[in-house]
Amino acid sequence: MTDIRKVGITGAEGRIGGILRAGLGNDYELTSFTLGPAPFPSICCDLSEEDQIKGKFEGLHAVIHMAADPDPRAPWSSLRKNNIEATYQVFEECRRSGVRRLIFATTNHTQH
């Protein structure tokens, strides 16, 4: 078994986030991060805001970063905030909190 036991999933309310929660939930202690209230336990925060994310990754061994605006027609303001600034803050919070593993999945549509 691996030493990675506590895993955070950003964008946990999305399609892939839901698949990850279902597939990993029996083997790992998951912490879900969502932008708004969800029908499952989650930490609601705006990942693009340092003051909202700071300290939220403490104790996690890994973070799977899935949060983004996937709409290829999304306005630049949404893409910048949700896809670029949020990713920067997630990477920085992993560094600050000592998270040893970060899985970053994206598509060209998140940057369109």
ZADOSE-346307 format. One line per field, with one value per atom (N, C-alpha, C): residue number from 1; residue in three letters; x, y, z; atom name. Coordinates in pm, 1 decimal. Layout:
% residues N
resi c(NUM, ...) .
resn c(Ala, ...) .
xx c(X, ...) .
yy c(Y, ...) .
zz c(Z, ...) .
name c(CA, ...) .
% end
This chain:
% residues 112
resi c(1, 1, 1, 2, 2, 2, 3, 3, 3, 4, 4, 4, 5, 5, 5, 6, 6, 6, 7, 7, 7, 8, 8, 8, 9, 9, 9, 10, 10, 10, 11, 11, 11, 12, 12, 12, 13, 13, 13, 14, 14, 14, 15, 15, 15, 16, 16, 16, 17, 17, 17, 18, 18, 18, 19, 19, 19, 20, 20, 20, 21, 21, 21, 22, 22, 22, 23, 23, 23, 24, 24, 24, 25, 25, 25, 26, 26, 26, 27, 27, 27, 28, 28, 28, 29, 29, 29, 30, 30, 30, 31, 31, 31, 32, 32, 32, 33, 33, 33, 34, 34, 34, 35, 35, 35, 36, 36, 36, 37, 37, 37, 38, 38, 38, 39, 39, 39, 40, 40, 40, 41, 41, 41, 42, 42, 42, 43, 43, 43, 44, 44, 44, 45, 45, 45, 46, 46, 46, 47, 47, 47, 48, 48, 48, 49, 49, 49, 50, 50, 50, 51, 51, 51, 52, 52, 52, 53, 53, 53, 54, 54, 54, 55, 55, 55, 56, 56, 56, 57, 57, 57, 58, 58, 58, 59, 59, 59, 60, 60, 60, 61, 61, 61, 62, 62, 62, 63, 63, 63, 64, 64, 64, 65, 65, 65, 66, 66, 66, 67, 67, 67, 68, 68, 68, 69, 69, 69, 70, 70, 70, 71, 71, 71, 72, 72, 72, 73, 73, 73, 74, 74, 74, 75, 75, 75, 76, 76, 76, 77, 77, 77, 78, 78, 78, 79, 79, 79, 80, 80, 80, 81, 81, 81, 82, 82, 82, 83, 83, 83, 84, 84, 84, 85, 85, 85, 86, 86, 86, 87, 87, 87, 88, 88, 88, 89, 89, 89, 90, 90, 90, 91, 91, 91, 92, 92, 92, 93, 93, 93, 94, 94, 94, 95, 95, 95, 96, 96, 96, 97, 97, 97, 98, 98, 98, 99, 99, 99, 100, 100, 100, 101, 101, 101, 102, 102, 102, 103, 103, 103, 104, 104, 104, 105, 105, 105, 106, 106, 106, 107, 107, 107, 108, 108, 108, 109, 109, 109, 110, 110, 110, 111, 111, 111, 112, 112, 112) .
resn c(Met, Met, Met, Thr, Thr, Thr, Asp, Asp, Asp, Ile, Ile, Ile, Arg, Arg, Arg, Lys, Lys, Lys, Val, Val, Val, Gly, Gly, Gly, Ile, Ile, Ile, Thr, Thr, Thr, Gly, Gly, Gly, Ala, Ala, Ala, Glu, Glu, Glu, Gly, Gly, Gly, Arg, Arg, Arg, Ile, Ile, Ile, Gly, Gly, Gly, Gly, Gly, Gly, Ile, Ile, Ile, Leu, Leu, Leu, Arg, Arg, Arg, Ala, Ala, Ala, Gly, Gly, Gly, Leu, Leu, Leu, Gly, Gly, Gly, Asn, Asn, Asn, Asp, Asp, Asp, Tyr, Tyr, Tyr, Glu, Glu, Glu, Leu, Leu, Leu, Thr, Thr, Thr, Ser, Ser, Ser, Phe, Phe, Phe, Thr, Thr, Thr, Leu, Leu, Leu, Gly, Gly, Gly, Pro, Pro, Pro, Ala, Ala, Ala, Pro, Pro, Pro, Phe, Phe, Phe, Pro, Pro, Pro, Ser, Ser, Ser, Ile, Ile, Ile, Cys, Cys, Cys, Cys, Cys, Cys, Asp, Asp, Asp, Leu, Leu, Leu, Ser, Ser, Ser, Glu, Glu, Glu, Glu, Glu, Glu, Asp, Asp, Asp, Gln, Gln, Gln, Ile, Ile, Ile, Lys, Lys, Lys, Gly, Gly, Gly, Lys, Lys, Lys, Phe, Phe, Phe, Glu, Glu, Glu, Gly, Gly, Gly, Leu, Leu, Leu, His, His, His, Ala, Ala, Ala, Val, Val, Val, Ile, Ile, Ile, His, His, His, Met, Met, Met, Ala, Ala, Ala, Ala, Ala, Ala, Asp, Asp, Asp, Pro, Pro, Pro, Asp, Asp, Asp, Pro, Pro, Pro, Arg, Arg, Arg, Ala, Ala, Ala, Pro, Pro, Pro, Trp, Trp, Trp, Ser, Ser, Ser, Ser, Ser, Ser, Leu, Leu, Leu, Arg, Arg, Arg, Lys, Lys, Lys, Asn, Asn, Asn, Asn, Asn, Asn, Ile, Ile, Ile, Glu, Glu, Glu, Ala, Ala, Ala, Thr, Thr, Thr, Tyr, Tyr, Tyr, Gln, Gln, Gln, Val, Val, Val, Phe, Phe, Phe, Glu, Glu, Glu, Glu, Glu, Glu, Cys, Cys, Cys, Arg, Arg, Arg, Arg, Arg, Arg, Ser, Ser, Ser, Gly, Gly, Gly, Val, Val, Val, Arg, Arg, Arg, Arg, Arg, Arg, Leu, Leu, Leu, Ile, Ile, Ile, Phe, Phe, Phe, Ala, Ala, Ala, Thr, Thr, Thr, Thr, Thr, Thr, Asn, Asn, Asn, His, His, His, Thr, Thr, Thr, Gln, Gln, Gln, His, His, His) .
xx c(83.7, 0.0, 87.5, 34.5, 103.9, 91.0, 180.5, 173.0, 80.5, 23.6, -70.5, -208.4, -255.6, -384.3, -488.2, -445.1, -538.0, -524.4, -633.9, -631.4, -741.3, -704.8, -801.6, -836.8, -962.6, -1007.6, -1074.1, -1013.9, -1078.8, -1172.8, -1280.0, -1378.9, -1452.1, -1467.5, -1526.7, -1672.3, -1738.4, -1878.4, -1894.7, -1784.5, -1791.0, -1802.5, -1816.4, -1833.5, -1714.8, -1593.9, -1476.8, -1451.4, -1474.8, -1460.4, -1550.5, -1672.8, -1766.1, -1719.2, -1664.4, -1610.1, -1492.5, -1407.3, -1293.4, -1339.4, -1437.7, -1488.5, -1541.3, -1617.3, -1674.3, -1565.7, -1468.6, -1365.7, -1258.5, -1232.5, -1124.3, -1172.8, -1302.0, -1357.2, -1334.7, -1323.2, -1302.0, -1156.9, -1065.7, -923.2, -849.5, -909.9, -843.1, -937.8, -881.2, -958.5, -965.1, -1082.1, -1097.5, -1148.7, -1096.6, -1148.6, -1190.9, -1318.0, -1371.6, -1375.5, -1335.1, -1339.5, -1435.8, -1532.3, -1632.9, -1647.7, -1696.9, -1717.6, -1840.5, -1939.7, -2062.4, -2106.6, -2217.9, -2269.5, -2292.6, -2263.2, -2277.7, -2361.0, -2419.0, -2498.8, -2412.8, -2286.8, -2193.1, -2099.9, -2031.8, -1942.2, -1832.9, -1819.5, -1716.9, -1677.2, -1563.6, -1517.5, -1546.0, -1634.2, -1669.9, -1570.2, -1507.6, -1417.1, -1391.5, -1356.3, -1317.6, -1167.1, -1124.4, -983.6, -896.6, -956.5, -878.1, -841.6, -898.4, -876.6, -785.7, -665.4, -567.6, -625.1, -698.5, -751.2, -855.8, -918.9, -1017.0, -954.3, -842.6, -779.1, -667.9, -612.2, -496.9, -528.7, -445.4, -459.6, -551.9, -623.6, -722.6, -659.0, -532.1, -467.7, -380.3, -379.2, -298.0, -334.3, -233.1, -254.3, -281.9, -300.9, -323.8, -190.9, -193.3, -75.4, -70.8, -188.1, -196.8, -320.1, -314.1, -428.0, -446.1, -569.5, -605.8, -681.7, -620.7, -679.4, -760.6, -893.0, -985.0, -1069.9, -1067.2, -1154.4, -1115.7, -1214.9, -1194.7, -1330.0, -1331.3, -1448.9, -1424.9, -1498.9, -1472.6, -1541.7, -1619.8, -1699.2, -1609.7, -1598.3, -1513.7, -1566.6, -1690.8, -1748.2, -1746.1, -1681.6, -1677.9, -1603.5, -1645.9, -1574.7, -1435.8, -1347.5, -1209.5, -1204.9, -1292.1, -1289.1, -1309.0, -1396.5, -1418.9, -1299.5, -1247.2, -1130.8, -1010.8, -986.8, -872.9, -887.7, -1004.8, -1028.2, -1028.3, -1109.3, -1131.7, -1027.6, -959.0, -865.2, -719.3, -692.4, -553.1, -522.8, -597.7, -570.9, -596.7, -703.2, -732.0, -622.3, -575.0, -467.0, -341.1, -308.3, -192.3, -206.9, -323.6, -344.5, -340.0, -392.2, -386.1, -239.8, -160.8, -19.5, 51.4, 24.4, 87.6, 46.0, -81.7, -126.1, -66.4, -48.9, 21.3, 162.7, 230.9, 367.3, 368.0, 279.7, 274.5, 242.0, 153.6, 106.0, 191.2, 288.8, 374.7, 310.1, 213.1, 151.4, 257.5, 283.8, 394.4, 357.4, 229.6, 187.0, 72.7, 82.7, -21.8, -48.3, -172.8, -213.7, -295.8, -250.3, -314.9, -363.5, -493.6, -551.8, -621.3, -599.0, -661.7, -684.4, -745.5, -769.7, -748.6, -725.7, -709.3, -834.8, -950.2, -1074.2, -1077.2, -999.3, -998.3, -920.5, -837.6, -757.6, -808.2, -886.9, -941.4, -879.6) .
yy c(-119.4, 0.0, 124.7, 227.2, 354.5, 432.0, 527.6, 610.6, 729.7, 743.8, 852.1, 806.9, 865.8, 825.7, 937.3, 1061.0, 1174.3, 1251.6, 1251.7, 1310.1, 1415.5, 1532.4, 1637.3, 1636.2, 1662.7, 1671.8, 1807.1, 1891.3, 2017.0, 1990.4, 2065.6, 2040.1, 1909.4, 1875.0, 1746.0, 1733.6, 1846.3, 1840.8, 1817.9, 1820.3, 1799.8, 1653.2, 1629.0, 1492.1, 1403.1, 1447.3, 1365.1, 1363.2, 1475.5, 1478.2, 1375.6, 1362.9, 1263.6, 1121.6, 1096.3, 963.4, 932.8, 1030.6, 1011.2, 985.5, 1062.3, 1040.3, 899.1, 852.3, 717.6, 610.7, 631.6, 530.3, 524.4, 636.9, 641.2, 638.2, 657.7, 674.2, 559.4, 437.3, 323.8, 305.6, 361.3, 338.6, 457.5, 576.1, 697.1, 781.6, 860.2, 958.9, 1083.5, 1110.4, 1218.6, 1346.5, 1457.6, 1589.2, 1653.0, 1684.2, 1742.9, 1894.3, 1961.0, 2106.7, 2144.9, 2229.1, 2271.6, 2423.8, 2479.1, 2624.2, 2665.0, 2580.5, 2609.0, 2487.3, 2498.4, 2385.2, 2263.6, 2147.7, 2022.8, 1924.1, 1823.5, 1723.6, 1616.1, 1646.7, 1557.5, 1647.0, 1590.8, 1674.2, 1737.8, 1868.8, 1938.8, 2067.0, 2118.2, 2248.6, 2344.7, 2440.1, 2539.0, 2654.4, 2680.8, 2795.6, 2832.2, 2957.2, 3006.9, 2986.8, 2889.2, 2853.2, 2964.0, 3062.6, 3172.3, 3276.7, 3263.5, 3361.3, 3302.8, 3357.5, 3306.2, 3299.7, 3402.9, 3404.3, 3295.1, 3244.4, 3137.0, 2997.9, 2983.2, 2851.7, 2828.8, 2936.2, 2925.4, 2837.0, 2735.9, 2643.7, 2525.6, 2526.9, 2421.4, 2287.3, 2286.9, 2162.7, 2101.4, 2163.0, 2110.2, 1964.8, 1879.9, 1739.1, 1649.8, 1707.9, 1625.8, 1572.0, 1449.1, 1389.5, 1415.8, 1434.0, 1457.8, 1542.2, 1614.0, 1690.9, 1657.3, 1627.2, 1608.6, 1734.4, 1812.6, 1942.2, 1927.8, 1929.5, 1915.1, 2040.3, 2133.8, 2251.3, 2341.0, 2379.5, 2470.3, 2501.6, 2604.9, 2633.0, 2561.6, 2453.5, 2374.5, 2426.2, 2531.9, 2581.7, 2653.2, 2600.7, 2667.1, 2804.8, 2836.6, 2968.0, 3062.2, 3020.1, 3102.2, 3232.8, 3339.9, 3467.3, 3460.9, 3542.6, 3546.9, 3568.1, 3651.6, 3678.5, 3550.0, 3461.5, 3334.7, 3240.5, 3234.0, 3147.3, 3191.8, 3322.7, 3374.4, 3340.1, 3364.8, 3342.1, 3193.1, 3115.0, 2975.6, 2878.1, 2912.1, 2818.4, 2857.2, 2985.1, 3028.9, 3069.4, 3165.9, 3211.3, 3101.5, 3024.7, 2915.9, 2810.3, 2777.4, 2678.3, 2728.8, 2854.8, 2913.3, 2901.6, 2938.0, 2932.1, 2788.1, 2692.4, 2551.7, 2506.7, 2539.7, 2502.6, 2567.1, 2694.4, 2764.7, 2705.9, 2672.1, 2614.9, 2477.0, 2400.7, 2271.6, 2295.0, 2392.3, 2424.6, 2469.3, 2562.6, 2615.0, 2506.0, 2413.6, 2310.4, 2184.0, 2178.4, 2060.6, 1939.1, 1961.1, 1850.5, 1795.0, 1664.8, 1605.1, 1563.0, 1546.2, 1502.6, 1591.5, 1635.0, 1713.6, 1653.7, 1617.8, 1567.6, 1678.8, 1725.0, 1835.8, 1785.0, 1781.4, 1736.7, 1854.7, 1870.9, 1981.5, 1944.4, 2033.3, 2018.8, 2154.5, 2156.1, 2286.2, 2370.4, 2309.6, 2386.0, 2471.6, 2435.4, 2517.6, 2646.0, 2651.6, 2770.7, 2839.4, 2772.7, 2811.2, 2938.9) .
zz c(0.0, 0.0, 0.0, -52.3, -59.9, 71.0, 91.8, 211.2, 191.8, 72.5, 45.2, 91.2, 199.3, 254.8, 248.3, 261.8, 263.8, 133.6, 56.1, -76.7, -88.6, -139.4, -168.0, -315.0, -345.4, -484.3, -504.4, -588.3, -623.0, -739.9, -746.9, -851.8, -827.5, -700.7, -663.4, -705.5, -737.1, -778.0, -927.3, -1001.8, -1145.8, -1184.1, -1311.4, -1361.1, -1323.0, -1355.0, -1324.3, -1174.1, -1106.2, -960.7, -894.2, -943.0, -888.8, -912.7, -1030.1, -1060.2, -968.1, -946.2, -855.8, -712.7, -666.4, -530.5, -514.1, -612.7, -605.7, -614.4, -700.9, -722.2, -615.6, -550.6, -451.5, -306.9, -288.2, -154.0, -58.2, -106.0, -16.6, 22.0, -55.1, -31.4, 28.2, 20.6, 66.7, 150.1, 237.6, 312.3, 224.2, 169.9, 73.1, 138.0, 89.2, 122.8, -8.2, -19.3, -141.7, -129.5, -236.5, -244.3, -355.8, -321.9, -417.4, -412.3, -520.9, -525.6, -445.5, -442.8, -368.4, -290.1, -218.0, -140.9, -230.9, -175.9, -250.9, -169.5, -234.2, -162.1, -95.6, -72.6, -3.9, 78.1, 177.8, 259.4, 173.3, 187.2, 110.8, 181.8, 140.1, 185.0, 70.0, 95.3, -5.8, 0.1, -112.0, -117.0, -262.6, -281.8, -413.3, -422.6, -500.7, -510.1, -566.3, -631.2, -687.8, -581.8, -463.2, -355.9, -248.7, -235.7, -139.2, 1.8, 43.1, 179.5, 202.9, 98.0, 114.5, 109.6, 42.7, 28.4, 131.1, 183.4, 272.9, 393.3, 412.9, 525.1, 500.0, 388.6, 362.0, 323.5, 280.8, 238.2, 347.8, 465.6, 575.9, 602.9, 612.0, 643.5, 523.9, 406.3, 287.7, 235.1, 185.0, 123.6, -26.5, -86.2, -230.8, -260.7, -371.7, -421.0, -568.7, -605.8, -745.7, -785.9, -872.7, -909.8, -1038.1, -1022.5, -1135.4, -1157.4, -1064.9, -1072.8, -1190.1, -1268.6, -1381.5, -1443.3, -1524.0, -1606.4, -1738.6, -1765.8, -1886.8, -2013.0, -1999.8, -2112.6, -2214.3, -2336.6, -2435.6, -2477.8, -2442.0, -2473.4, -2352.5, -2245.4, -2124.1, -2151.3, -2087.0, -2105.0, -2040.5, -2092.7, -2043.6, -1892.3, -1838.1, -1693.7, -1613.9, -1659.5, -1591.4, -1608.8, -1730.0, -1755.6, -1673.0, -1670.9, -1593.7, -1446.2, -1390.6, -1248.2, -1213.1, -1283.2, -1244.7, -1297.2, -1404.1, -1464.7, -1443.5, -1438.1, -1423.9, -1280.5, -1227.8, -1091.2, -989.3, -1005.9, -911.6, -916.1, -1034.9, -1045.8, -977.5, -997.6, -929.7, -778.0, -726.0, -580.7, -528.4, -604.7, -564.0, -556.1, -658.0, -656.8, -537.3, -513.4, -401.7, -266.9, -252.0, -125.1, -103.5, -209.9, -196.7, -144.8, -200.4, -155.6, -10.2, 24.4, 161.3, 262.5, 225.2, 318.0, 316.7, 230.0, 224.8, 160.3, 72.7, -1.0, -95.7, -85.2, -160.9, -302.3, -330.9, -463.5, -512.3, -636.9, -699.5, -836.5, -860.3, -990.9, -1054.5, -1169.2, -1238.7, -1373.7, -1389.9, -1516.2, -1581.1, -1708.6, -1778.6, -1925.1, -1993.8, -2136.8, -2201.1, -2328.8, -2393.6, -2384.1, -2359.4, -2347.5, -2221.4, -2118.2, -1998.4, -2020.4, -2122.0, -2152.9, -2278.5, -2356.9, -2485.9, -2534.4) .
name c(N, CA, C, N, CA, C, N, CA, C, N, CA, C, N, CA, C, N, CA, C, N, CA, C, N, CA, C, N, CA, C, N, CA, C, N, CA, C, N, CA, C, N, CA, C, N, CA, C, N, CA, C, N, CA, C, N, CA, C, N, CA, C, N, CA, C, N, CA, C, N, CA, C, N, CA, C, N, CA, C, N, CA, C, N, CA, C, N, CA, C, N, CA, C, N, CA, C, N, CA, C, N, CA, C, N, CA, C, N, CA, C, N, CA, C, N, CA, C, N, CA, C, N, CA, C, N, CA, C, N, CA, C, N, CA, C, N, CA, C, N, CA, C, N, CA, C, N, CA, C, N, CA, C, N, CA, C, N, CA, C, N, CA, C, N, CA, C, N, CA, C, N, CA, C, N, CA, C, N, CA, C, N, CA, C, N, CA, C, N, CA, C, N, CA, C, N, CA, C, N, CA, C, N, CA, C, N, CA, C, N, CA, C, N, CA, C, N, CA, C, N, CA, C, N, CA, C, N, CA, C, N, CA, C, N, CA, C, N, CA, C, N, CA, C, N, CA, C, N, CA, C, N, CA, C, N, CA, C, N, CA, C, N, CA, C, N, CA, C, N, CA, C, N, CA, C, N, CA, C, N, CA, C, N, CA, C, N, CA, C, N, CA, C, N, CA, C, N, CA, C, N, CA, C, N, CA, C, N, CA, C, N, CA, C, N, CA, C, N, CA, C, N, CA, C, N, CA, C, N, CA, C, N, CA, C, N, CA, C, N, CA, C, N, CA, C, N, CA, C, N, CA, C, N, CA, C, N, CA, C, N, CA, C, N, CA, C, N, CA, C, N, CA, C, N, CA, C, N, CA, C, N, CA, C, N, CA, C, N, CA, C) .
% end
